[in-house]
Amino acid sequence: MRRTFSPQGAKRGLFLSAILLALAGCGSSPPANITLAVPTSSTPEKVGDLSTERIKWSSNKPGCEGDCPHIEIDSVAFPGIPKLTELVDHVLAYMTGTDANRRGPYNTLSEYTKYFWSTARPRDSTYFKARVKDTVGDVVSIELHTEQFLTGAAHGIPATQYLNWERSRARVMSLDDALIPGRRAEYIAALQRAHAKWLTSNPDAKRDPASYNKMWPFQESENYALTKDGIVVKFDAYSIAPYSHGEPELSIPYTDLRGILKPELLPKS
């Protein structure tokens, strides 16, 4: 595979800013070209009590022969929540910006496609995926993923962003929204415990713990998803592990989140 590396810290800041920008720009209904609107296929699906539509689309650059720029989209729309559909489209497009100063003039996947066809080199490709990770009461957790392959590069640029959508409030629930005020330090401590547990099953860390911890120290992350079993926290590639580990994911069970998460987010039993 043709992959490359880009500093991930800058990307995470871009993603969080993108969410705020996208929220500010969301209207009551999506534009006509949302998620390219003319997919190769679309399939109605149910996730719990949530109605969704799986949208798939792929294409080489029109008119190109031989090695051609390529885009694939496997996304999700929410027929009953157009604002969320639009937000997913916005954030996926923003996630292609590897640097805040290098992102192109686009705000949707349709606009990104036009930009990509006009700027991509022959073997460049971009993959987009969005799915519902879980639904917990009022909250819908969505996983957004992009991966970009640049011509001649050693490996791809992956990125994953979670969105936690509160249906009753029609907004994204940030980490601070989910935590009891003043309990962030306790959240970080719970995340550190999850990280320590993860290290016990990491063969690289077990081989030489001191060197590993020096090279790949613990980091905080607000990129979380609320699930039926607890909080799942995603880290960028090259953040707490080598590229071979992908984008590490830590799990914090609800038993470790009592007194940290707001009570209404905890299981009743």
C-alpha positions in Angstrom: 0.0 0.0 0.0 1.0 3.6 -0.7 0.9 5.4 2.7 2.4 8.5 4.3 2.6 10.0 7.7 1.5 13.4 8.9 1.6 14.9 12.4 -1.6 13.8 14.1 -1.8 16.3 16.9 -2.6 19.1 14.4 -5.2 16.9 12.8 -7.0 16.3 16.1 -7.2 20.0 16.8 -8.6 20.6 13.3 -11.2 17.9 13.8 -12.5 19.4 17.0 -12.6 22.9 15.5 -14.4 21.3 12.5 -17.2 20.0 14.7 -17.8 23.5 16.1 -17.7 25.1 12.7 -20.0 22.4 11.3 -22.5 22.8 14.1 -22.5 26.6 13.5 -23.3 26.0 9.9 -26.0 23.3 10.2 -29.4 24.3 9.1 -32.7 22.6 9.6 -32.4 20.5 6.4 -29.5 19.2 4.4 -28.5 20.6 1.1 -29.5 18.8 -2.1 -26.0 17.4 -2.6 -25.6 15.9 0.9 -23.3 12.9 0.8 -23.2 13.1 -3.0 -27.0 12.3 -3.0 -26.7 10.0 -6.0 -24.9 7.0 -4.4 -24.0 3.7 -6.0 -26.4 2.2 -3.5 -28.4 3.2 -0.4 -30.0 0.8 2.1 -32.4 1.6 4.9 -31.3 0.2 8.2 -32.4 0.2 11.9 -30.0 0.6 14.8 -32.1 0.1 17.9 -34.9 2.6 17.6 -32.9 4.8 15.1 -33.7 4.8 11.4 -30.6 5.2 9.2 -29.6 4.8 5.6 -26.3 3.3 4.4 -24.9 5.2 1.5 -22.2 3.9 -0.8 -20.5 5.6 -3.6 -17.1 5.1 -5.4 -15.5 6.5 -8.5 -12.3 7.1 -10.4 -11.7 10.6 -11.7 -14.1 11.1 -14.7 -12.4 10.6 -18.0 -9.2 9.2 -16.5 -7.6 6.0 -17.8 -4.8 3.9 -16.3 -3.7 5.0 -12.8 -6.4 7.3 -11.6 -7.4 9.3 -8.5 -10.0 7.3 -6.6 -12.7 8.1 -3.9 -14.8 5.6 -1.9 -17.6 6.6 0.4 -19.4 4.3 2.8 -21.4 6.7 4.9 -24.6 6.9 6.9 -27.5 9.3 6.7 -30.3 9.9 9.3 -33.6 10.4 7.5 -35.3 11.7 10.7 -32.4 13.9 11.8 -31.3 16.0 8.8 -29.0 18.2 10.9 -27.0 15.2 12.0 -26.8 14.0 8.4 -25.3 17.3 7.4 -22.9 17.3 10.3 -21.5 13.9 9.4 -21.0 15.1 5.8 -19.2 18.3 7.1 -16.9 16.6 9.5 -15.9 13.8 7.1 -14.9 16.5 4.6 -12.9 18.4 7.2 -11.1 15.3 8.3 -9.2 15.3 5.0 -7.2 18.3 6.1 -3.8 17.1 7.4 -2.9 20.6 8.3 -5.1 23.6 9.1 -3.3 25.7 6.5 -3.5 23.0 3.7 -7.2 22.1 3.8 -8.9 23.0 0.5 -11.9 25.2 0.0 -14.6 22.6 0.7 -17.2 22.0 3.4 -19.0 18.9 2.1 -18.1 15.6 0.5 -19.5 16.8 -2.8 -17.3 19.9 -2.7 -14.3 17.7 -1.6 -14.8 15.4 -4.6 -14.6 18.4 -7.1 -11.5 19.7 -5.3 -9.9 16.3 -5.3 -10.5 15.6 -9.0 -8.8 19.0 -9.8 -5.7 18.5 -7.5 -5.0 14.8 -7.0 -2.1 13.0 -8.5 -2.6 9.8 -10.6 -2.6 7.3 -7.7 -4.0 9.4 -4.9 -7.1 8.0 -3.2 -9.4 8.9 -0.3 -11.6 6.6 1.7 -14.5 7.8 3.8 -16.5 5.7 6.3 -19.2 6.6 8.8 -21.3 4.3 11.0 -23.3 4.2 14.1 -21.1 2.8 16.8 -23.9 2.5 19.4 -27.0 4.1 20.8 -27.4 4.6 24.5 -30.7 6.1 25.6 -30.8 9.6 24.1 -27.3 9.5 22.7 -26.2 8.3 19.3 -22.5 7.6 19.0 -21.1 7.8 15.5 -17.7 6.7 14.3 -16.2 8.8 11.4 -13.1 7.5 9.6 -11.0 8.7 6.7 -7.8 7.3 5.1 -5.8 9.1 2.4 -3.2 7.4 0.2 -0.8 9.8 -1.6 1.1 8.9 -4.7 4.5 7.5 -3.9 4.1 7.7 -0.1 5.0 4.8 2.2 1.7 4.5 4.0 -1.7 6.1 4.4 -3.0 8.9 6.7 -5.7 7.5 8.9 -8.0 9.5 11.1 -11.0 8.6 13.3 -13.4 10.9 15.1 -16.3 10.1 17.4 -19.4 12.2 17.6 -21.9 11.7 20.5 -25.2 13.2 19.4 -27.9 14.1 21.9 -31.2 13.6 20.1 -33.4 15.6 22.6 -31.1 18.6 22.4 -30.0 18.2 18.7 -26.4 18.8 19.5 -23.0 17.1 19.9 -22.2 16.1 23.5 -18.6 17.1 24.3 -16.6 15.3 27.0 -17.1 18.2 29.4 -20.9 17.9 28.7 -20.7 14.2 29.8 -18.6 14.7 32.9 -19.8 15.9 36.3 -18.3 19.4 36.7 -14.9 19.3 38.4 -14.3 15.6 37.7 -12.0 15.8 34.7 -9.0 14.7 36.8 -10.9 11.6 37.8 -11.7 10.9 34.1 -7.9 11.2 33.3 -7.1 8.8 36.1 -9.6 6.3 34.8 -8.2 6.7 31.3 -4.7 6.1 32.7 -5.8 2.9 34.4 -7.3 1.7 31.0 -4.0 2.6 29.3 -2.1 0.6 31.9 -4.3 -2.4 31.3 -3.9 -2.0 27.6 -0.1 -2.1 28.0 -0.3 -5.5 29.6 -1.5 -7.0 26.3 0.9 -4.9 24.1 3.8 -7.1 23.1 6.0 -4.2 22.3 5.4 -2.6 25.7 6.0 -6.0 27.5 9.3 -6.5 25.7 10.9 -3.3 27.0 8.5 -1.3 29.3 10.9 1.5 30.1 11.9 2.2 26.5 8.3 1.9 25.3 7.0 4.3 27.9 9.7 6.8 27.1 9.0 6.6 23.3 5.2 6.3 23.6 4.0 7.9 26.9 0.4 8.1 28.0 -1.6 11.0 26.5 -5.0 12.4 27.3 -7.8 12.2 24.7 -11.3 13.7 24.4 -12.1 11.6 21.4 -14.7 9.3 23.1 -17.8 7.3 22.3 -20.5 6.5 24.7 -21.4 2.8 24.4 -23.6 0.3 26.2 -20.5 -1.0 28.1 -18.8 2.3 29.0 -16.7 4.9 27.2 -14.4 4.0 24.3 -11.5 6.4 23.7 -9.7 6.6 20.4 -6.1 7.7 19.9 -4.4 8.9 16.7 -1.8 6.7 14.9 1.7 7.5 16.3 0.3 8.9 19.5 0.7 6.2 22.2 1.9 3.4 19.9 3.9 2.8 16.6 2.0 2.9 13.3 1.8 -0.9 13.3 -0.7 -0.6 16.2 -3.1 1.5 14.1 -5.3 3.9 16.0 -5.3 2.5 19.6 -8.6 2.3 21.4 -9.0 2.1 25.2 -12.2 1.1 27.0 -13.3 2.5 30.4 -16.2 0.4 31.9 -19.1 2.1 33.7 -17.8 0.7 37.0 -14.9 3.0 36.7 -17.0 6.0 35.7 -19.4 6.3 38.6 -18.9 9.6 40.2 -17.3 10.8 37.0 -20.0 10.6 34.3 -23.2 12.5 34.8 -25.7 10.1 36.5 -28.2 10.2 33.6 -25.6 8.7 31.3 -24.9 5.7 33.6 -26.8 2.4 33.3 -29.7 2.2 35.7 -28.7 -1.3 36.9 
